Amino acid sequence: MDLFINGQPRSFPQLAAGATLNDLLTALALKADRVAVEHNGSIVGRPAWVTTPLASGDKLEIVHFVGGGS
């Protein structure tokens, strides 16, 4: 599956038709509690990740939150 993530084309041969947003985040090894996702211009809430289907050509913006400081 070919997707655009944060404006960059990326290929995910391991994602078949019917893959979900949750499958993508697993493939990217991102922790669910540390990311926010926009799918084709709409923010997707965490509970909907398992039911949000992906299709080749979809555009995603993924923001990864990083903690730090003292």
N, CA and C atoms as a LAMMPS dump frame, in Angstrom:
ITEM: TIMESTEP
0
ITEM: NUMBER OF ATOMS
210
ITEM: BOX BOUNDS ff ff ff
-5.0000000000000000e+02 5.0000000000000000e+02
-5.0000000000000000e+02 5.0000000000000000e+02
-5.0000000000000000e+02 5.0000000000000000e+02
ITEM: ATOMS id mol type element x y z
1 1 1 N 0.845 -1.172 0
2 1 2 C 0 0 0
3 1 3 C 0.893 1.238 0
4 2 1 N 0.564 2.189 -0.844
5 2 2 C 1.32 3.439 -0.936
6 2 3 C 0.514 4.555 -0.271
7 3 1 N 1.143 5.206 0.692
8 3 2 C 0.496 6.259 1.462
9 3 3 C 1.388 7.495 1.481
10 4 1 N 0.796 8.636 1.796
11 4 2 C 1.558 9.858 2.031
12 4 3 C 1.492 10.139 3.522
13 5 1 N 2.645 10.12 4.181
14 5 2 C 2.697 10.368 5.612
15 5 3 C 3.52 11.624 5.847
16 6 1 N 2.881 12.613 6.456
17 6 2 C 3.511 13.907 6.7
18 6 3 C 4.133 14.473 5.423
19 7 1 N 3.383 14.316 4.314
20 7 2 C 3.795 14.872 3.036
21 7 3 C 4.783 14.039 2.247
22 8 1 N 5.233 12.92 2.791
23 8 2 C 6.227 12.093 2.126
24 8 3 C 5.599 10.784 1.643
25 9 1 N 5.881 10.38 0.4
26 9 2 C 5.361 9.09 -0.063
27 9 3 C 6.063 7.943 0.658
28 10 1 N 5.281 6.976 1.097
29 10 2 C 5.831 5.794 1.777
30 10 3 C 5.102 4.573 1.254
31 11 1 N 5.818 3.479 1.157
32 11 2 C 5.241 2.227 0.692
33 11 3 C 5.221 1.225 1.843
34 12 1 N 4.098 0.521 1.995
35 12 2 C 3.934 -0.468 3.052
36 12 3 C 3.442 -1.771 2.429
37 13 1 N 4.362 -2.582 1.905
38 13 2 C 3.942 -3.835 1.255
39 13 3 C 3.267 -4.809 2.218
40 14 1 N 3.51 -4.66 3.513
41 14 2 C 2.915 -5.556 4.494
42 14 3 C 1.448 -5.238 4.77
43 15 1 N 0.964 -4.076 4.32
44 15 2 C -0.433 -3.705 4.531
45 15 3 C -1.252 -4.075 3.298
46 16 1 N -2.192 -4.964 3.487
47 16 2 C -3.051 -5.413 2.394
48 16 3 C -4.325 -4.581 2.352
49 17 1 N -5.106 -4.789 1.318
50 17 2 C -6.414 -4.133 1.218
51 17 3 C -7.209 -4.461 2.474
52 18 1 N -7.887 -3.47 3.003
53 18 2 C -8.656 -3.668 4.218
54 18 3 C -7.891 -3.355 5.488
55 19 1 N -6.623 -2.96 5.341
56 19 2 C -5.828 -2.59 6.522
57 19 3 C -6.43 -1.339 7.158
58 20 1 N -6.257 -1.226 8.45
59 20 2 C -6.805 -0.089 9.184
60 20 3 C -5.694 0.858 9.628
61 21 1 N -6.111 1.99 10.119
62 21 2 C -5.174 2.957 10.669
63 21 3 C -4.374 2.336 11.809
64 22 1 N -5.022 1.525 12.613
65 22 2 C -4.331 0.843 13.703
66 22 3 C -3.231 -0.078 13.17
67 23 1 N -3.492 -0.766 12.056
68 23 2 C -2.478 -1.632 11.431
69 23 3 C -1.262 -0.82 11.001
70 24 1 N -1.506 0.364 10.459
71 24 2 C -0.399 1.23 10.04
72 24 3 C 0.433 1.662 11.232
73 25 1 N -0.214 2.096 12.288
74 25 2 C 0.53 2.553 13.465
75 25 3 C 1.336 1.413 14.078
76 26 1 N 0.802 0.2 14.015
77 26 2 C 1.554 -0.971 14.482
78 26 3 C 2.776 -1.191 13.59
79 27 1 N 2.59 -1.073 12.27
80 27 2 C 3.709 -1.245 11.328
81 27 3 C 4.785 -0.19 11.551
82 28 1 N 4.373 1.002 11.976
83 28 2 C 5.333 2.08 12.242
84 28 3 C 5.913 2.009 13.653
85 29 1 N 5.431 1.053 14.452
86 29 2 C 5.879 0.858 15.838
87 29 3 C 5.686 2.126 16.678
88 30 1 N 4.543 2.788 16.473
89 30 2 C 4.225 3.974 17.252
90 30 3 C 3.297 3.614 18.4
91 31 1 N 3.558 4.19 19.552
92 31 2 C 2.716 3.944 20.722
93 31 3 C 1.462 4.799 20.629
94 32 1 N 0.324 4.164 20.764
95 32 2 C -0.963 4.835 20.569
96 32 3 C -1.171 6.02 21.503
97 33 1 N -0.627 5.944 22.694
98 33 2 C -0.862 7.037 23.64
99 33 3 C 0.018 8.253 23.383
100 34 1 N 0.843 8.189 22.337
101 34 2 C 1.765 9.292 22.067
102 34 3 C 1.61 9.897 20.684
103 35 1 N 0.52 9.559 19.977
104 35 2 C 0.347 10.1 18.637
105 35 3 C -1.063 10.645 18.435
106 36 1 N -1.169 11.562 17.497
107 36 2 C -2.451 12.056 16.997
108 36 3 C -2.393 11.885 15.483
109 37 1 N -3.548 11.55 14.89
110 37 2 C -3.562 11.23 13.469
111 37 3 C -4.669 11.981 12.735
112 38 1 N -4.283 12.538 11.587
113 38 2 C -5.238 13.128 10.655
114 38 3 C -5.225 12.258 9.408
115 39 1 N -6.4 11.844 8.96
116 39 2 C -6.542 10.953 7.806
117 39 3 C -7.359 11.673 6.743
118 40 1 N -6.732 11.959 5.62
119 40 2 C -7.4 12.658 4.51
120 40 3 C -8.124 13.921 4.98
121 41 1 N -7.464 14.68 5.85
122 41 2 C -7.986 15.969 6.272
123 41 3 C -8.872 15.961 7.501
124 42 1 N -9.136 14.785 8.06
125 42 2 C -9.986 14.698 9.257
126 42 3 C -9.225 14.042 10.398
127 43 1 N -9.308 14.647 11.572
128 43 2 C -8.674 14.054 12.743
129 43 3 C -9.458 12.808 13.129
130 44 1 N -8.729 11.742 13.417
131 44 2 C -9.359 10.469 13.771
132 44 3 C -9.092 10.209 15.247
133 45 1 N -10.143 10.06 16.016
134 45 2 C -10.011 9.747 17.434
135 45 3 C -9.467 8.337 17.637
136 46 1 N -8.741 8.162 18.704
137 46 2 C -8.105 6.876 18.996
138 46 3 C -9.074 5.687 18.93
139 47 1 N -10.3 5.779 19.458
140 47 2 C -11.204 4.62 19.386
141 47 3 C -11.553 4.197 17.95
142 48 1 N -11.468 5.123 16.999
143 48 2 C -11.826 4.808 15.615
144 48 3 C -10.672 4.236 14.797
145 49 1 N -9.473 4.185 15.349
146 49 2 C -8.328 3.691 14.591
147 49 3 C -8.528 2.261 14.102
148 50 1 N -9.162 1.42 14.904
149 50 2 C -9.321 0.013 14.524
150 50 3 C -10.374 -0.185 13.441
151 51 1 N -11.195 0.824 13.196
152 51 2 C -12.238 0.691 12.181
153 51 3 C -12.044 1.635 10.993
154 52 1 N -10.976 2.421 11.001
155 52 2 C -10.725 3.371 9.907
156 52 3 C -9.897 2.677 8.826
157 53 1 N -10.524 2.373 7.683
158 53 2 C -9.789 1.674 6.623
159 53 3 C -8.848 2.613 5.882
160 54 1 N -7.765 2.034 5.392
161 54 2 C -6.814 2.781 4.58
162 54 3 C -6.909 2.309 3.137
163 55 1 N -6.614 3.215 2.214
164 55 2 C -6.556 2.88 0.796
165 55 3 C -5.294 3.509 0.221
166 56 1 N -4.74 2.876 -0.775
167 56 2 C -3.546 3.409 -1.411
168 56 3 C -3.815 4.845 -1.855
169 57 1 N -2.86 5.737 -1.583
170 57 2 C -2.993 7.14 -1.932
171 57 3 C -3.511 8.014 -0.81
172 58 1 N -3.947 7.396 0.299
173 58 2 C -4.429 8.184 1.436
174 58 3 C -3.327 9.093 1.954
175 59 1 N -3.754 10.235 2.505
176 59 2 C -2.828 11.213 3.081
177 59 3 C -3.029 11.253 4.59
178 60 1 N -1.933 11.062 5.307
179 60 2 C -1.985 11.065 6.767
180 60 3 C -0.968 12.038 7.327
181 61 1 N -1.367 12.693 8.384
182 61 2 C -0.446 13.507 9.174
183 61 3 C -0.4 12.841 10.541
184 62 1 N 0.793 12.481 10.955
185 62 2 C 0.967 11.814 12.249
186 62 3 C 1.885 12.664 13.096
187 63 1 N 1.36 13.069 14.245
188 63 2 C 2.124 13.886 15.191
189 63 3 C 2.493 12.991 16.368
190 64 1 N 3.777 12.938 16.654
191 64 2 C 4.284 12.097 17.739
192 64 3 C 4.692 13.003 18.892
193 65 1 N 4.066 12.815 20.035
194 65 2 C 4.372 13.635 21.193
195 65 3 C 5.595 13.073 21.922
196 66 1 N 6.466 13.974 22.312
197 66 2 C 7.697 13.585 23.006
198 66 3 C 7.73 14.304 24.346
199 67 1 N 7.99 13.549 25.395
200 67 2 C 8.108 14.154 26.719
201 67 3 C 9.562 14.503 27.002
202 68 1 N 9.749 15.257 28.014
203 68 2 C 11.113 15.591 28.376
204 68 3 C 11.136 16.751 29.341
205 69 1 N 12.318 17.181 29.62
206 69 2 C 12.486 18.287 30.554
207 69 3 C 12.711 17.787 31.97
208 70 1 N 12.819 18.713 32.851
209 70 2 C 13.048 18.3 34.246
210 70 3 C 12.138 19.052 35.187
